[in-house]
């Protein structure tokens, strides 16, 4: 009987274990091995061991370091704008100022339903330097047109505008869910005690949606550097020059333009380490504190 149960457990566990080894574990080990070799896309299995040479190349590569710098600028700027905007919209829709605010949620989340390439093309036409609607309206009110796509100092922030339009609804959904989960009796009790709207926000609403805020920030941090790839590819291509080249877009170019498989693997590991090092301590601190 015991032997029969062991065989049954093995029949269910072994296929899952094999799946994990093949789909997850092996690619990770292969990625690390690639990062220590001089493999190219033309000869991916011809791998000569070069040690940490690819990581030394990363430290000395000004192009990659520039893309890493813009990645951090993009992420922190985008999240820094989207969080207060999403919170403000969530507070507005969940307040008594708008009757049944949940009915307007589909309107706000519409940008999330549009394909990234369509979004990029839409904004590329809207912000066209010569024929775009935005510059046309600026001209009508007597202002000079803005070089949205040709200015190395401005174009990086143009992408932040597009990303904010697309992903603020994502933050809105998370925070709106948190606000609507607050017991109404608690809010009514605070109003009876004479608490002002700001006091309710500071001492009740924000503390009770703390987890939702951190979830929104963490998810946007992880997704911001990943989801902007399609926008960059369809609008700037990393330009003008390399002004809008993020690290993941740099990895793509190293792979398919320079055909350097080893260096691509090393950059992928660097990106992975950055994401883990930033997100893991925050997750452990927030959830761990509540459990203690």
C-alpha positions in Angstrom: 0.0 0.0 0.0 2.8 2.4 1.0 4.7 1.5 -2.2 1.6 2.2 -4.3 1.2 5.6 -2.7 4.9 6.4 -3.3 4.5 5.5 -7.0 1.4 7.6 -7.3 3.2 10.6 -5.7 6.2 10.1 -8.0 3.9 9.9 -11.0 2.6 13.4 -10.2 5.8 15.0 -8.9 8.5 13.8 -11.4 6.9 15.3 -14.5 6.5 18.6 -12.7 10.1 18.4 -11.5 11.3 17.6 -15.0 9.3 20.5 -16.3 10.9 22.9 -13.8 14.4 21.6 -14.6 14.0 21.9 -18.4 12.0 25.2 -18.5 13.5 27.2 -15.6 16.7 25.7 -14.1 18.6 24.7 -17.3 18.1 28.1 -19.0 19.4 29.9 -15.9 22.5 27.8 -15.8 23.0 28.1 -19.5 22.6 31.9 -19.2 25.4 32.0 -16.6 27.6 29.8 -18.8 27.0 32.0 -21.8 28.0 35.1 -19.8 31.4 33.5 -19.1 32.0 32.6 -22.8 32.7 34.4 -26.1 29.8 32.8 -27.9 28.2 34.6 -30.8 24.9 34.4 -32.5 26.5 32.9 -35.6 28.1 30.1 -33.5 26.1 29.8 -30.3 27.6 26.4 -29.3 31.2 27.4 -30.0 31.9 28.7 -26.4 35.4 29.5 -25.3 35.6 30.3 -21.6 36.6 33.9 -21.0 35.8 34.3 -17.3 34.5 37.6 -16.2 35.6 39.4 -19.4 32.0 40.2 -20.4 31.3 41.8 -17.1 34.5 43.8 -17.2 33.4 45.0 -20.7 30.1 46.1 -19.2 31.9 48.3 -16.6 34.1 49.8 -19.3 31.4 50.2 -22.0 30.2 53.9 -22.0 27.3 53.1 -24.3 25.8 50.4 -22.0 26.5 52.6 -18.9 24.6 55.4 -20.6 21.6 53.1 -21.3 21.7 52.0 -17.6 21.6 55.6 -16.5 18.6 56.4 -18.7 16.9 53.2 -17.5 17.0 54.5 -13.9 15.9 58.0 -15.0 13.0 56.6 -16.9 11.8 54.2 -14.2 12.0 56.6 -11.3 10.5 59.5 -13.3 7.7 57.4 -14.7 6.8 55.8 -11.3 7.2 59.1 -9.5 4.6 60.7 -11.8 2.2 57.7 -12.2 1.9 57.0 -8.4 0.5 60.4 -7.4 -1.7 60.6 -10.5 -3.1 57.1 -10.0 -3.6 57.8 -6.3 -5.4 61.1 -7.1 -7.7 59.4 -9.6 -8.4 56.5 -7.3 -9.3 59.0 -4.5 -11.6 60.9 -6.8 -13.4 57.9 -8.1 -13.9 56.4 -4.7 -15.1 59.6 -3.0 -18.6 60.9 -2.7 -17.9 63.6 -5.2 -18.5 61.2 -8.0 -21.6 59.0 -7.7 -20.8 55.4 -8.6 -17.3 56.2 -9.7 -16.7 52.6 -10.6 -18.7 53.1 -13.7 -15.9 55.3 -15.1 -13.1 52.7 -14.5 -13.4 51.2 -18.0 -12.9 54.6 -19.5 -9.7 55.1 -17.5 -8.3 51.7 -18.2 -8.8 51.9 -22.0 -5.1 52.7 -22.6 -4.2 49.3 -21.1 -6.4 47.6 -23.7 -4.6 49.1 -26.7 -1.6 47.3 -28.1 1.7 48.9 -27.3 2.7 49.3 -31.0 -0.7 51.0 -31.7 -0.1 53.3 -28.7 3.4 54.2 -29.9 2.1 55.0 -33.5 -0.7 57.0 -32.1 1.6 59.2 -30.0 4.2 59.4 -32.8 1.5 61.0 -35.0 0.0 63.1 -32.2 3.4 64.6 -31.3 4.8 64.8 -34.8 7.3 67.7 -35.0 5.7 69.3 -38.1 2.2 67.8 -38.6 1.2 66.6 -35.1 -2.0 67.8 -33.4 -0.2 69.0 -30.3 2.2 71.3 -32.2 -0.7 72.5 -34.3 -2.6 73.6 -31.2 0.5 75.2 -29.7 0.9 77.2 -33.0 -2.7 78.3 -32.8 -2.2 79.8 -29.4 1.0 81.6 -30.5 3.6 79.2 -29.1 6.5 77.7 -30.9 6.3 74.0 -32.0 8.2 71.6 -29.7 10.6 69.1 -31.2 9.2 66.1 -29.4 11.2 63.5 -31.4 14.3 65.3 -32.5 15.6 66.8 -29.3 18.0 64.6 -27.3 17.2 66.5 -24.1 13.4 66.3 -24.6 12.7 63.0 -26.3 13.6 60.9 -23.3 10.8 62.7 -21.4 8.4 62.3 -24.3 8.6 58.5 -23.7 7.8 59.1 -20.0 4.7 61.0 -21.1 3.6 58.1 -23.2 4.3 55.6 -20.5 2.4 57.6 -18.0 -0.6 57.8 -20.2 -0.6 54.0 -20.7 0.3 52.8 -17.2 -1.3 55.3 -14.8 -4.6 53.3 -15.1 -2.7 50.2 -13.8 -1.8 52.1 -10.6 -5.3 53.5 -10.5 -6.8 50.0 -10.5 -4.6 48.7 -7.6 -5.1 51.7 -5.4 -8.9 51.9 -6.2 -9.2 48.3 -5.0 -7.4 49.2 -1.8 -9.6 52.3 -1.1 -12.8 50.5 -1.8 -11.8 47.7 0.7 -11.7 50.2 3.6 -14.7 49.6 5.9 -17.2 52.4 5.4 -18.0 52.3 9.1 -14.5 53.4 9.9 -14.7 56.4 7.6 -18.1 57.3 8.9 -16.8 57.1 12.5 -14.0 59.5 11.6 -16.4 62.0 10.1 -18.6 61.8 13.2 -15.6 62.6 15.3 -15.0 65.7 13.2 -12.0 64.6 11.2 -11.3 66.6 8.1 -10.9 65.1 4.7 -7.1 65.5 4.9 -7.0 63.9 8.3 -9.0 60.9 7.0 -6.6 60.6 4.1 -3.5 60.8 6.2 -4.5 58.7 9.2 -6.9 56.2 7.7 -6.8 55.8 4.0 -3.1 56.0 3.3 -2.1 53.6 6.1 -4.7 51.1 5.2 -3.7 51.0 1.5 0.1 51.0 2.3 0.5 47.5 0.9 -1.4 48.4 -2.3 0.9 51.4 -2.8 4.0 49.3 -2.5 2.6 46.6 -4.8 1.9 49.3 -7.4 5.4 50.7 -7.0 7.1 47.3 -7.2 5.1 46.1 -10.2 5.7 49.3 -12.0 9.4 49.2 -11.3 9.6 45.7 -12.7 7.4 46.3 -15.7 8.6 49.8 -16.6 11.9 48.7 -18.0 10.3 45.8 -19.8 7.1 47.2 -21.2 8.7 50.3 -22.7 10.6 48.2 -25.2 7.8 48.2 -27.7 7.3 51.9 -27.4 11.0 52.6 -28.0 11.1 50.2 -30.9 8.1 51.8 -32.7 9.0 55.4 -32.0 12.7 56.4 -31.5 14.6 53.2 -32.0 16.8 54.3 -29.1 17.5 57.7 -30.6 18.1 60.5 -31.2 21.6 59.2 -31.0 21.3 56.9 -27.9 19.2 59.3 -25.8 16.3 56.9 -25.3 18.1 53.6 -25.2 17.2 51.6 -22.1 19.3 48.7 -20.8 16.8 46.1 -22.2 16.9 47.8 -25.6 20.7 47.8 -25.4 20.6 44.1 -24.8 18.4 43.6 -27.8 20.9 45.6 -30.0 23.9 43.8 -28.7 22.2 40.5 -29.5 20.8 41.2 -33.0 23.2 44.0 -34.2 26.5 43.0 -32.7 25.7 39.3 -32.5 27.6 39.0 -29.2 25.8 36.3 -27.3 28.2 36.2 -24.4 27.9 39.9 -23.7 24.1 39.7 -24.1 24.0 37.1 -21.4 26.1 39.2 -19.1 23.9 42.2 -19.5 20.8 40.1 -18.9 22.3 38.9 -15.6 23.2 42.5 -14.6 19.6 43.5 -15.3 18.3 40.6 -13.3 20.5 41.4 -10.4 19.4 45.0 -10.4 15.7 44.1 -10.3 16.2 41.5 -7.5 18.4 43.8 -5.4 15.9 46.6 -5.6 12.6 44.7 -5.2 13.5 41.9 -2.7 14.5 44.1 0.3 11.4 46.2 -0.1 9.1 43.2 -0.3 10.8 41.6 2.8 10.7 44.8 4.8 7.0 45.7 4.1 5.5 42.2 4.5 7.9 41.2 7.2 7.1 44.2 9.3 3.4 43.4 9.3 3.9 39.8 10.3 6.1 40.6 13.3 
